[in-house]
Amino acid sequence: MGNWFTIILVSFFSALLCYLIFKKISGNGKQKLPPGPFTIPVFGYLVWLRKSFSEIEPILRNLHAQFGPIVTLRIGFQPNIFVASRSIAYQALVQKGAVFSDRPPAFPTSKIFSSNQQTINSAFYGQTWRLLRRNLTSEILHPSRVKSYSRARSWVLDILLDRLMPYTIKENSGKVDHVFVVHHFQYAMFCLLALMCFGDKLSETQIKEIEVVQRRQLLSMESYKLLNIFPRIGMILFRKHWDALFNIRRDQEAVLMPLIEVRKRVKQERLSKAKVQADVLLEDKDDDEFVVSYVDTLLDLELPEEKRKLDMSEMVTLCSEFLDAGTDTTFTALQWTMANIVKYPHVQERLYTEIKGVVGVRDGEIKKVEEEDLHKMPYLKAVVLEALRRHPPAHTVLPHAVTEDAVLEGYLVPKNAILNFMVAEMGWDPKVWEDPMAFKPERFLSGSDGGVGEVLFDITGSREIKMMPFGVGRRICPASGLAMLHLEYFVANLVWKFEWKTVDGDEDVDLSEKEEFTIVMKHPLKAHLSPRF
């Protein structure tokens, strides 16, 4: 009883302090905060924290309808500002990018898995963030490096096709089967990103171990978010819950650390071998099989502000970020894309016709779609873009923080305010997209009436924001190009290999949503697959 009285007392005084802070902010100068409903800061925080974003999203839509495209919610000690306007987002993220590119302090539970905000996504805008991002973009995401992983993508495609083949409908056999594809997509993406991260083709057991610890980590953020309320008190009152969270982290380290250690030894052995070969003028005939992994780039990285190399726990954190960023969003987008291809047979037929015109029969045999074929398939790119517009894997980008007082649309955005940008709302804006809730890939084609033509669309939003599934500006997802490559490559080969149909008895594909780490299908896609050849 005494503990709860202490919490209530602390909450009351915190609410009073927040009220005075917001009153002072709102009274500074002639400009005021963007409008919004009255909320008692800390008690409002308790209410909002109990809700998932999918529950908050319709409330925010109503608030935007009432107050306009930029709305303030008084949550915690800093204003939380929600932006649903493309033009306001462009002002903030592109025109004033240096001011709006910081991150807010992470929640205590998040700090456990981010090594106290030492990741590309969570790091404060500064030297450490620049170093980590530059390392990823120049060492892993450079076009020449991306091309070096082409054999890995082909290997993973074979794995995925082999996993789907047992579920196909066999001609004249009378056997009718269907498959829930999401777990196969998820497994394939983990195989690919694990190879890119650790440099080896891991066994199915190892991949499953990585899947388990990564999914537990992602889902724990939602399950344990209430621990972020007065964490110092909660450490005492909810010790078992905190211990469970620390155990998830320890399990993650137990799985990922040995893989990092193996790669560290491989690098040392290669350096020793290279020295010997240089002495006797030998060539390494196996070098063509070697690809630089993400771990390789981390081993010698030095943090600029602390003048030290990354410790093992920090490397686990960065590897975890790499795996999560490349798997969950990609297999989520892949499932949404294939769901619409199943739902709209005319889209599938037009896509198959385009692929057949590019690939056809080569050297007397039917082969897979190669990466160099993709740029010849504008409708394929349009299908992927339309899926990302209609079903962005995240309905908001990660929160931005403001480094100094700024003005947006005549409203004050004070230093350290938290900005949230409504990605889905921008992609569904009827002022930009005709019939925005419909699935129309041809809207991205340059030909008249969606005819044959190029896809002339800048997904980076550098000149204008029409949709921003990867974010925009200085904090845009650095791997957006890689994600588009993966989506186009796997979608093309899945449609080339199989004809996708709805399951008998199901009149339609249910596109209802639910929130996990990403916005996923509430009812995972199941389909009949028929081999085309």
Summary of the structure (lengths in Angstrom):
residues: 533
radius of gyration: 24.9
end to end distance: 70.3
largest distance: 80.7
contacts: 1662
relative contact order: 0.14
helix: 56%
strand: 11%
